[in-house]
């Protein structure tokens, strides 16, 4: 088995030095692997991505325990530009693009300055290769793009930075199923052809388990399950909460477990 590209070892994140958002998070991402982090709103998924990307500081938060290790070096609490320069690039949930810049301008806006003009142009052309629609729209301001086109542009702009690891926050949020399917297929193609690993945060279990090679389930700031997609898709609790309905109402993973324990003990 190859050495992990990314390791989180018992990571704890606190906001404003007092509010603990994630507790004891551990996960691994291997080279060329797509790993999904699945969970509901408020589970700590975005916080986990920010702990890796360095964007925690913008929200007065920091990793207070544990380690974030990339290619054998600890990177927790480093500045975002340092982490991006190492090859870890975030595709955020919000503020994906610069609305007043054109598609072409967005593709190079975040490229580290150390890259020459030639390398930047080649990386931009790579974005057009995987998302031909962007080539048609290269002169259009990003504020006039559809949600799917903005997501394409956000991934394309990340590609232009030359990543070895893409951090993708809520790929499917607000998008039609056909658009999401197309995006996931292109993401897998990028992985296969460019050798880029992906850590994908998702609320949609169907999307996460269809796309990923391995997945973790996060609830209330803690890991509660992990495994390959087939194992998780067959798990009773995942089916009940994430992949289906229980008597017409959704319940949290924690509520499902508490219900089962009480039924076993007192039923």
N, C-alpha and C positions, 0 to 999 in steps of 0.2 A: 504493500500500500504506500502511495506517495505521501510525502510530507504535506500537511495542510498549508494552503496558501494563506488562509486567515484562521486564527483561533481566538475565541473569546473564552477566557477562563475565569469563572466565578465573578463576573463583572457586576458591580453595583453602581447605579447612577443616582445622584441626589440633585434636586433642584433647590436653588436658594439655600444650599447647605443643610436643609432640614427635611425636605420631602423626598423620600426614596421612591423612585419610579420603577426601577428594575432591580431584582435581587438575585444574585448568584447565577447569572446567565452564563451558560457555556454552550458553545457551538463551534463547529469546524466547517470550513469550505475548502475543498480540494481544488487543485488546478483543473480548469476546463469543466467544472461542476456547476450545475444550477441548484442552489439550495433555497427553499422557500421558508419563510418565517410567517406562520399563520396565526391569526388571532383577531379578536373583535376590537372595536374602538376602545382606546384606553388601556389595552393590554400591555403596551410598552414596546410595540414593534418599531415605530418611528424613532423613539428614544434610542433603541438598540442600534439602528442605522446611523444615527447622529453620533453615537459613541465611537463608531468605526470611522466615520467621515471627518470628525473633528468639529462639527457644527453645533455641538452642545453648548459651547461658550456663548453663542448668540442668545440663548435662553437662560443664562445664569445657572448652568448645570455643569457637572463634571463627573468623570469616573472617580469614585471615592474608594473602591476596592476592586481587586482583581486585575486582569491584564488583557489588553487587546494586542495581539501579536500578528504582524504581517510580514511574511517572508523571514520569520525568525527574529524580528525586531519589535520591541514594544512601541506602540504608536498612540496609546491612550493620552488624551488631553493635549495632543499636538495641534497646531494651527491647521485649518482646512487646506490652505495652499500647500503646506508641506506634505500632507497626506495625498492630495491630488497629484503632486509631482512624483510621488512614489508609485503611482499607477492605480490608486483607489479613487473612483469617480462616482459621485452621487447623482442620481436622477431623482429630484425631490418630488414630493407629493404636491406641494404648492409652489407658486412662482417658478414654473418650469421654464419659461422663456422670457426674454425681454420684449414686451409687446411693441415698443416703438422702433425696434431694429428689424431689418429684413431677415428672411430665413438665412441667407448667405452670411449676414453679419452675426446672427446668433450662433452659427456653427463655429465661429472662430473667437467669439467673445471671451470664453473662459479658458482658452488654450494657454498653458504655461508659457511664459516668455522665452524660456530656454529653447523652445522648439523653433527652428528656422522657418522661413516663409515656405520653402519647398515642402517640408514635412507637414506643415499645417495644411497646405493645399491638398496634399495626398490624403490626409485624414478626412478632410471635408468631402473629397470625391468618394471616399469610402462610405460616408453617410448617404450620399446620393445613390450609391450602388445598392445599398440595402433598403433605402426608402426612395424609390424613383419619383414618387409624388413630390418630394421636397425639391427635386431638380426643376420640376415644372413651376414650382412656387418660389424659387430662390429670390426673386425680386419683391415678393409681397411682404408687408409688415406682419410680424407674428401675431399681433393683436387681432388680425382678421382671419386667423386660421380656425378650423374646427377643433374640437377637443382631441379627436384622434390624430389630426395633423400636428397639434402641439405636442402630443406624446411622442410622435415620430421625431419631431425636431429636438425634443429634449434628449432622446436616446442618441440621435445623430450628433448633437453637440457634445455629449459625453464620449462618443466614439472618437471625435476629433481630438480629444485630450490624450488619446493613446492608452486606454486603460488595460490593466491586467485583471482587474476586478471591478465589475459594475454593481453598484448598490441601487436597486430600483424600488422606489417607494410607491405602493398602490398603483400598479400598472393598469388595472382594470377600472379604477374608480371613475364613475360617471360616463363610461363608454358603452356603446352597443356591443352585444355578444360577438357579432361578426368582426367588428373592429378589434376586439380583444383577442379573438382567435388568430387574426392576421398578425397582430403584434407579437403574440407568444411564438408563433411559427418563425417570425423573423429573428426573434431573440435567440431561439434555439439554433437557427442557421448561423448567426453571428458567433455563438459559442463554438459551433462545429468548425467553422471556417477560419475564425480568428484566434481560437484558443482562449477566449476570454471567459473567466468564471463570473457567475452572477449570484448575488444574494438578493432575493426577491421578497419583498414584504407584501402580503396580500390578506384582505378580509375574505375574498371569494375562494372558498376551499376547492371548488371544482377547477378553477383556473390554476391555483397553486399546485394541486396534485397532478394535473395534466401536464404541467410545464416542468416541474422540478425532478431532479434525480434523488433528492433527499429532502425531508421537511421536518421542521420543528413546530410545536404548538405552544404558544405563549398565552398565559392567562394571568391577569392581575400582577404582572411584573415577574412571573416565575415560569420556567419551562415545566410543562406538564406531560408532554409526550414527544417522542421523535421516532423517526423510522423512514423506510422507503415508502413512496406514495401508495403502493399496493397494500402494504401492511396498514398504513393509516386509514386508507379508504375503507378497509374491511373492519376497522375497529368500531365496536358498538357505540362508544361515546361520540366519536367523530361523526358517525352516520346520524346519530340522534340530534346532535346540535348543529354541526357544520354542514352536513349534506342533506338534511331533511327537516321534517317538522315533528314535534311531539304533541299530539292532541291539539294541533292548531296553533301552538305558541312556542316561540323559540326560548330556550333557556341557556344560561351560561354553562360552560364546561364544569365549573366548580359546582353549580347547582345540580347538574346531572350526577356528579360524583357523590354529593351530599345526600341526594335522594336515594341513590342506590345503597349507600352505607346504612341509612336509617331504615330502609326496607329490609336489608339483610339482618340488621340487629334487632329490629322491633316487629318486623312483619311476621 
